Amino acid sequence: MPPERYPINAKAGNVETPAFTRRRGLQLIAAAAGGLALGSGQATAANRPTASPYLVGRGIADITGAAAESGMMGYSMLGQQTSGIHQRLRARAFVMVDPASGNRIAWCNSDQGILPFAVFHTVLARLATTYGTTYTEQNVSLSATHTHAGPGGCSHDLAYNLSVLGFQQQNFDAVVSGIVEAISTAHADLRPGTITLGRGELTDASVNRSRAAFELNPQADKDVYPLGIDPMMTVLRFRQGAADVGAISWFPTHGTSMTNSNTFISGDNKGYAAYAWEHDTAGVRYLDDAPGFVAAFPQTNAGDMSPNLNLAPGSGPTDDQFENTRIIGLRQSTAAQQIHASAATPISGSVDSRLRYVDMSRVQVDGRYTPDGELHHTSSGVIGLSTLAGSIEDGPGIPGLFEGTPSLLAPLISRINAAVPQWLADEQSPKTSLVPSGLLQATPNVLPLQLLKIGQVYLVGGPAEYTIVAGLRIRRAVAAELDVPLENVLMQGYTNGYSQYVTTPEEYDGQQYEGASTLFGRYTAPAYQQEFAKLASSLRKGTALPTGALPPDPAIGTLDVQPDVILDSPGLLRSYGQVLADAAPGYQPGQQVAVVFVTGHPKNNLRGGGTFLEVQQLRGQSWTRHLDDSDWQTKYQWQRTSVPTGESTATITWDIAPGTPPGTYRIVHYGDAKNGLTGAINAFTGVSRPFTVS
């Protein structure tokens, strides 16, 4: 048989909106405003022969956490703590409703390293207080872009909070509140509309960082990806009437353009991809528009896909991590916009969804899904030795440790490591077992598995990082059960929970970083194939499945050892907002403006939906906002100058871009300071001297 390949590009064409009476339209809009009680429950998944309009809504919200002294999620580097903002983090949501049945899906992608189950569970509870049973675990899908440049501590699983110094309530609240706001905005925005589909390939935004493991797969699997990457980009185009309102563009590449030396908050390459489309192309201004065009860039099976094209941290396309972030992001954004412009395939048919909680440590896997055709099983989660080595292509771990098997340290580990029971170590072979994280409740064993149907497109929502071949096999299993084309099934990782990596059994044997981080043993991927196929069978038949028991909430899940802000002080003979280093009288494009202010701790007020800075332009007699801390050209950097007295500074920089309108500008800093005696927090403003750009 010829290898399975993707189409290069969708054909260009125009989409005609089906007939839609004014009366019916008014009924649907009224129903949307009132919670859209057009049907009870989720209808069966049978396709309808003709397309009819959906209700679609979009929303976006700020989810940026603490901009200083907060451990960052992604590289597990103990000393990597935030020290400022390059670009704010956002949640981007779409709500899709099938008026024929009343079925709906609330989908949200967030600029986060992971999407912990604790966030998913809390968002559902918050939504229930407003919308009752309209949004539930069955029809809400939350995923992460996997940026490694955001504040962490949002999980209740100890393993994912350790390097962050524990659970960070402030960051958690910012993420949960932002996601709820984005979904609520999308709900209120529901209008009659259409969804169309486009596909294309992008080959210069990723490289296989685990090629040695990839090569262990059967030739038939490797033939699907002759470049060793998954180049497929799938775009859904959302319209309300004739107006384009948003897009979802799935493509797999890690959020690791920013390296483990970075301490600025950033959405990484996918955050920039969204910014380039929303801000630069669609003209969105985040502090003004509510909402404008929303462009989401979620992951698919990105487990072994790196944006560092030279297979070294911060290397490729250039040797500058900021420029790499911009270039890889721009390549995704440009490809997505091109596909979006010619997205000509109407999405039609029903909307449906299924979710089950599965104990992935206790799955008996049928031989239909295993390489040798025999019955196998998974086991409780174990972190392997190569996990500590890190991915040398994106973020090396402990010096002296190397990926691969057999590990040179395996004999030593087996002698000194009594934490892993022998039976469990045997189950996890050939992994050099290091930490029985499942038994210790440091990583989850019970996980949410989800399958969404949006017309003819099926979205497999998995709580892990899937390699491209692991994702391929899961997609095949689901497509076979549904009897649909493989290209209509997408593997969306980082969804509704997190449990590290999923490799194929063959890749697992190589025990690269990804294999050592495949928690449930050699047959983890076959277990996912089987369990997702069960969801597909239920969806196809229109039957219900038992939801299963919720994951337990670990007793130490909210342990926090990160110190809080005690007090701020401007320093002797100084005041908050005072300028310590001012702007020069004039600049030209290509130069950088830098102003230093006396400030307070940014944890005092995250300024969600706001900004710590503005670049203002004088227009007539009024100062107007030109840029803020969401913009690529600006940076807000916080620095502690005296620990005992709580003194700190904020350095605000503006890299003046070519094409900047000539005129008079100034830098404004917004901050908040905490009184050490009363605990009161008071806002202040600092303003630089005016300067010219010519």
N, C-alpha and C positions, 0 to 999 in steps of 0.2 A: 504494500500500500504506500502511496506517496505520503511524505511527512505532512502533518497538520501545520498549515501556515496561515498567517493572518492576511486579510486584504490590505493592500498598500494604502488606499484612500477611499473614502466614500465618494460616490458620484455627486456632483453638484446638482442642485435643483431647488425649486421652490415648493414650499409646503402650503397647501390650501387648507384653511381652517374649515372643518365640517360645518354644515348648516347648524345654526344655534339661534333659537328664537329669543326675542327680547323677553318674553314672559318667563321662559325657562331660565334665562340668564339672571333675571332679577330674583327668581326663586333660589338659585344656587348661591348668589351673593348674600342674600338674607340668611340662608342656612349657614354659610360660613361664619357670618358675624355672630350667630347664636350657637356655635359649637358644631354645626352641621350634623344634626341627628337625622340623617337620611336613611340610615339602615342600622340594624343591630348586629354587632359582632363583625367578623371578617368573613366575607363570602368565599365561595369556592374559587379555585384558581383557573377555571375554564376560560380559554380565550374567546373573545367575541370576534365575529368575522369582520366587523367594520369599526373604524376608529371613531371615537367621540371625545369631546373635550374633557379635560380634567380640570380640577381646581388646583392651582399652584400658587404658592406663596414663598417668599424668601425673606431671610433675616440675617443680621450680622451684629455681633456684640464684642466688646473688649473683654478679654480674659487675662490680661497681663497681671502677673503676681508681683511679689516684692522685687524692686529694682536694685536692692543692695542687701548684702549679707544673707543671702538665701542660697542654699545648695542647688546646683543645677542638675536637671534630670537627663540622663543619656549615657554619659561616659563613666559614671560611677567614680568620679575623681573627688576625693574628700576635700581638697582645697579649692575646687572650682565653684566659687560663689559669685553671685551676680554683683556687678558694680555699675550698672547703668542700663540704658535702653538704646539699641540701634533702631529697631522697629517693634511696635506693639504686637501682641499676640491677639488673635481673634477667633471666634467661633462663627462658622458660616452654616446656615440651616436652610433647608427646603422642606416644605410640607406639600405632599401630593395626595389628592383625594380623587377617588373614582366615584362620580356622582351616581352612577347606576346602582352601586351597592352601599355607598357610604364608607367603604374601606379607605383607610388612609395610612400613610407612612410619614413619620417625622424623622428626617435624616439630618445629622449635624456632624461636621468635620471641624476639629479644633487644632490650632497651632500648639500642640502639646507633644511631649516625648512619648507618652503612653496615655491610654484612656483606661484608668483603673476601674475595677468593678465598683469600688466605693463611690466614684463619681457617677457612674451609670445609675446605681441604686438610689443615690440622693437626688439626682435630677428627676427620676421617675416620681419620687415622693413629692418633690416641689411641684411638678406638673399636675399631680393628682389633686393638690389643694385648690388649684384653679379650674382644672378641666375635668375633674372626676375620672371616669374610665375612658375618656376620649383617647388619651395617650397612655400606653402601658408598655411593659417589657416586650410584648409581642410586636408592636409596630413602631417602636422608637429605636433608632440606630445611631450610636455615637462612636465616632472614630477619631484617630489622631493622625496628624501629618508626620509625626515622629521627628520633629525638630529636637536637636540635642542642645539647644541654646535657650531653654526656658527654665523658670524656677520649678523645683520639684516638691516632693513631700506630699503628694495628693493621693497616695495609695494607703490602704490599710494593711498591705503586705510588707512585712519588715524588710525583706531583701531589697525592695525598690525604694526604701526610705533611708537605708543605712548611710549612704554617702552624703545624704542631704541633712543628716543629723536629726532624722525623725520626721514625723507627720507635721506638716505646716498648715495649720488651720486657715491662716490668711490666704495662702495660695489656693487651697482647696475651695474656700468660699468664692474666691474670684472666678475660678474655673466653673464651678457649679452655677453661680449666679449668671455668668455670661452665657453659658449654654442655654439655660432656661430663658433668658432674655431673647436670645437669637431665635429659639423655637417659638416663643410667644409672639415675636414680631412676625415670623413667617405665618403663624396661625392667623393673626389679624390681617395679614396681607393677602389672604386667599382670594383669588379672582379666577374666573373662567380663563383657561389657557390651553396651550398645547406643549408637548414635549417631543423633540426630534432627536435622532441618534446619528452620531458620526464616529468614524474610526480612522486611525492613521498610525504611522510608525515614527518613532523618534529614536535614533540610534547614537546620538552624541551627548546623551545626558546621563549615562550609566555605564558601569563596567562590572563584570562579575568578580567580586572580591574573594570568592571562595572557589576558584576554578578547579583546584585539585579535587575538591569534593564533587563538584558538578560532573567532572569527567568519570566518576565512578558509576554514574547512572547508565542504564541500557542505552544503546545507540538510538533506538526509536524515540526515546525521550529527548536526547540531545539534538536529534535532527529537527525537532520543533523549534529549537533556538540555536541556529548555526553560528551566531555570533556570541553565544554564551550569555546573552541578555534577553529579557523580555521587552521588546521594543513597542509593545502595543499601548496606544493611548485611546481611551474610549471617552467620548464626550456626550453628555446630555445637554440639550439646548432648551431652556425654559422661556416661554413667551406668555404674556398676558395680553390677549388680543393680538395686535400686531407689534407690540413692544417687547423687545428682548429684555429680560429681567435678571437672567442668571445662567450659570453653567456649572456643571460638575465634570471635572476632567481627571479621570483615573490614570495614573502612571506610576510604575515602581522605581523609585530611587531613594536611597537613604537620606535623611536629614542631617548629614554630617559634612556639609561643605564648611561650616564653622567648626573649628577644631576644639580639642579639649583644653587649649590655652585661652580660649575666648571667655570673657566674662560679661559681655553685653547680651541682653535679651534680644533674641532674633527669631523670626519664623523660619530661618534658614532658606534654602532654595525654593521650597514650596510657598513659604510666606512671601518671598519676593515675586514668585510667579503670580500669585493672587494680586499683590500690590500693583504689579506692572499692568495687569489687565484692568483692575478696578480703577486705580488712580490715574495711570498714564493714558490708557486707552478710553475708558468710559467716563473719566472726569469726576470720579467719586472723591469727595472730601469727607473723611470719616467723622469729623466733628460737626458737619453740617447736614449730610444726607441721612435720611432714615426711612428705608434704606435706599441705596442706589443699586447699581448692577452688582451682583454677588457672584464671585468666581471662586469656587472651591477646588482644591487640588489634593484629593485624597490618594492614599497608597493602594496598591494591589498587593502582589506577592513580592515584597521588596527585601526579603530576608538576606539575600546575597547580592543585592544590587547597590553599588556604591557610586556616588557622584564624583569621587576623586579619581579622575580618569587615568592618572599615572600610578594608581595603586599605592599611594602614600598620603598620609593626612595633610590636607591643605595643598595638594599638588595635582594640578590638572583641572581645568585648562591652563591656569596660571599658577604661580606660587604665592598668591595673596588670597587668604581665605575669604575676605569680603568680596573681592572681584569674582572669585569662583562661585560664591553664593549668587551673585547677580547674574553671571553668565548662565549657569545651570538653570536658575530660575527663569531667566528670559527665554531660554530655549524651550522650556516646558510651556511658558505662556504663549510664545509665538506659535508653536505647533498647535496648541489647544485653540487659539483664535482662528487659525486657518481651518482646522477641522470643524469648528463651530460654524464658520461662515458657510460651509457646504454640507452641514448636517441635514440630510434630506430624507432620512427614513423616519416616518411617523411612528412614535410609540403609541401602541394601541393595545387594548385588552385590559384585563382586570388588574387591580392592586391587591396584594395579599402578603402575608408574612407568617413566619413560624419562629419560635424560640424555645429552646430547651436548655436546662441546666444539666450538664453531664459531668460525672466524676471521671475525669480523664485518667485517673490512676487505676481504675478498675474496669477497663473496657476489654471484653473478650472480642477479639477481632477475627471475623470470618475469613477463611482462606481466599475468598474472592478478591480480597483487598491486599493480601500479603504477597511478597515476591515469590515465595516457594509454594504458594497455594495451601499452606497448612494453617491450622488454628494457632493464634498467638494472643498475647495479652500485654497490656501496659502495666506500669508500676508507679508507685508514688514518686513525686518529683525529686530529682537529684541534680545538683549543679556539678558539672565536671571540671577537671583541672584546667582544661584549655579555655574555659570561660574566663579564668583569671588572667590568661595571657592576653585577652582582648582580641579585637580584630586589628591586626597590624596595619591594614590598609586604611582604616578609618580612625581607630582609637586604641593604640597599644595599652595593655594593662600592666601587670607587675613585671618589671625588668627581670630577665633571666628565664621567664616562662615562654614556651613556644607552643603554637598550635600543632595538632596532629597526634596520631597514635601509631605505635605505642609511645607514650610519654616516657622520657628518660627518668622522670621523677616518680613513675608509677610504683616501683618497688619500695621507695622510701615512704610514699604516701600510704601504701598498704600496711606498712609497719606502724606508722604513728597515728593513722587516722582511725580511731575506734568509733567515731560518730556514725558511720554508715554501717548498718548491719550487713553481714556477709551475704545473706539471702538477697538483699536489695542490690548490693554491688554486683552480684551474679546476674540479677535481672537486667541491670543496666549495661552489662558488658557489650562492647569493648571500652566503654567509657571508664576513665579513671575517676571514680566517684569521690567527691570531696565533701559535699554538704548535703545531708538528707533534708532538703528544704521543705519538701512536702510533709514529712513527718513532724518537722519542727513548726509547721504552719507559718513558715517564712515566705513561701510561695503558694499560690492556690492550687488545689487539686480539682475542685469543682468549678466549672467554667460555663459561661453562656455561649451557646452556639445558635446562630440566627441565619435564616434564609428569607430574603425579600424578593417579591415579584413586582416589577414596575412594567406593566405591559408585557412585552416579549423579552425584557431584560431581567436576569436573575442575579442577585447580589448575595454572595456567600460571605457572611460576616463572621470572621474568626478572631479570637482573642489572643493573637500571637503574631510573630513575624515568620512568614512562610517563604521558603526559597522558591524560585521560579518553577522548579520541577515538582516540589511538594504541592504548590498551588495548582499546577497543571493536572496532577492526578486527582486532586479534590474536585476540580472543575469537571474533569471527565466523568467522575462518579456521579456528580449531580446532573450533568447534561444527559448521561445515559438513563438515569432514573426518570428524568422529565421528558426524555425523547425530544430534545431541542438542540440546535447547533451549539457547538462548543463556544463559539465566539460570543454567544448571548449570555454566557455565565462568567461573572467576574469574581475573583477571589479578593475580597477587601479585608486586609489585616488590620491589627490594632483596633479592634471593634468590641466595645462593651466590656472589655476586660483586658488583662495582659498576663502572659505566661511565658515570656521569652520566645524561643525559636521552635520551628518545626522543619525538620529535614526529612528527606526520604530515608528508608533503611540503608540504602547504599551510601548515601552521603553521611549518614550517622556513623558508619563504620570508619570513616576517615577521621572523625573526631577533631575537625577544625573547630574554630570558635562556635560556629552555629550548631554543629553536632553536639558539642559538649554542653550547649545551652538548650538542647532539646530535652525538656525535663522528664518526660514520661517514658523514655527508653526508645529502643530501636523501632518499635511499631507505633510510634506516635502519629505519624502521617497516615498510615493505613487506618488507624482508629478514627481520625478525623474524616477520612473518606467514607467510612461506614456510617458514622453518626450524621454527617451532613446528607448522605443518601437517604437516611431515615426521614429527615426533615423534608427532603424533596419528594419522597413518596407520599407523605402526609399532605403536602401542598397540592400535589397532582391529583390525589384522590378526594381532596376537600374534607379530610378527616382531621380530628383533633389529636394532639399528642399530649401525654402528661408533661406538665412543665418541669417537674422535678424539684428537688429541694434546693433552696438558695445556698450559695456558698456561706460557710461559717464566717463570722467576723472575728478575726484573731484578737486575743485578749490584749496584746501589746501593739495593736495596729495603730493606735493614736499616740504612741510614745513620742515625746518631743524634747530634745535636749538643746535646741537652738536658742540662745539668749534673746529675750525681747529687748525692745528699745527702752532704756531706763530714763534718759533725759537727753536733751539737746542744749547746746550753749553756743552763742555766736562768737564767744571769745571776748577778751578784754578790749574795751573801747570799740567794739564792732556791733553791727546790727544785722539781723536777718535780711537777706536780699542785697546786702552791700556788695558792690563790685570790687573785687580784689585785683583783677587784671582785666582791663577794658579792651574794647575793639579799637582798631586803628581808624584813622579818619576815612580811609577809602580802600576799596578792593576792586579786583577784576575777576571775571569768571576764571575758574581754575585754581583760585586761591582759597584758603581756609580762614574763616573767622573763628576766633576762640575767646570766650569770656568766662571768667571764674567768679562765682558768687559765694557768699557765706550762706549756708543752707542748713536745713534739718534733715532728719533721716526720712528717706522715701517710704519706709514702712508706716510712718504716721498717717499717710493717706496715699493709697495706690493711684488715686486719680483715675479710676476706671471710667472710660468714656470721656476722659479729658486728656490733659497733657502736662508734662513738667516744663515744657518750653514752647515758645513761639518765636519764629522769625517774622517780624512785622514789617510791612511796607507802608510808607507814608503816601496816602492818596488824598490829594486836596489838603484838608485840615484834619483828616482822620487816619489813625493807624489801623491797618487791616491785617489779618493773619495771612501770611504767605506760606509758611511751613509749620509743622508741629513735630512732636516726637514719634509720630508714625512714619515720617518721611525718610527716605533712603539717604538724603544728603545731610541729615542732622544726627548728632549723637548727644546723649545726656549721660555724663559720667560722674558718679558720686565717689567721694574719697573721705575716709576718716582721717582727720589731722591730729586729733588728740583723743585717745580712748578715755582717760580719767575724767575729762571735762565734757565729753560729748560733742566736741567741735568737728565740723565737717565742711567740705566745699563741694560745689557742683560746677563742673566744667562743661559748658555747652559749646559745641562746635558746629559750624555750617560749612560744608564743602560747596562752594558756589558753582553751580552747574553751568555749562555753556547754554546760552539762550536765556539766562536769567534777565528779566526786564531791568534796564538801568533805572536807578532811582535812589531814594533814601530809605534805609532800613535800620532796624534795631533788634537786639536780642532781649527777650523777656523770659524770666525764670519764675515759675510758680512752685512754691514749696510750703511745707508745714513743719512746725517745730513743737516739741513736747516739753512742757514745763516739768522739771524734775520734782518740784514740791507738790503741785496740785494734780499733775497728770493731764492737765488741759492741753489740747492741741490747737494751735492757732495758725491760720494761713498767713502767708506773706507773699510779696511780689518784689522781684528785682528787675531793674531795667538798665541796659547798657547805654552808652552814648549813641546818638545817631551816627550812621556812616553811609557812605555812598558806594554804590556798585556801578561801575561805568565800563 
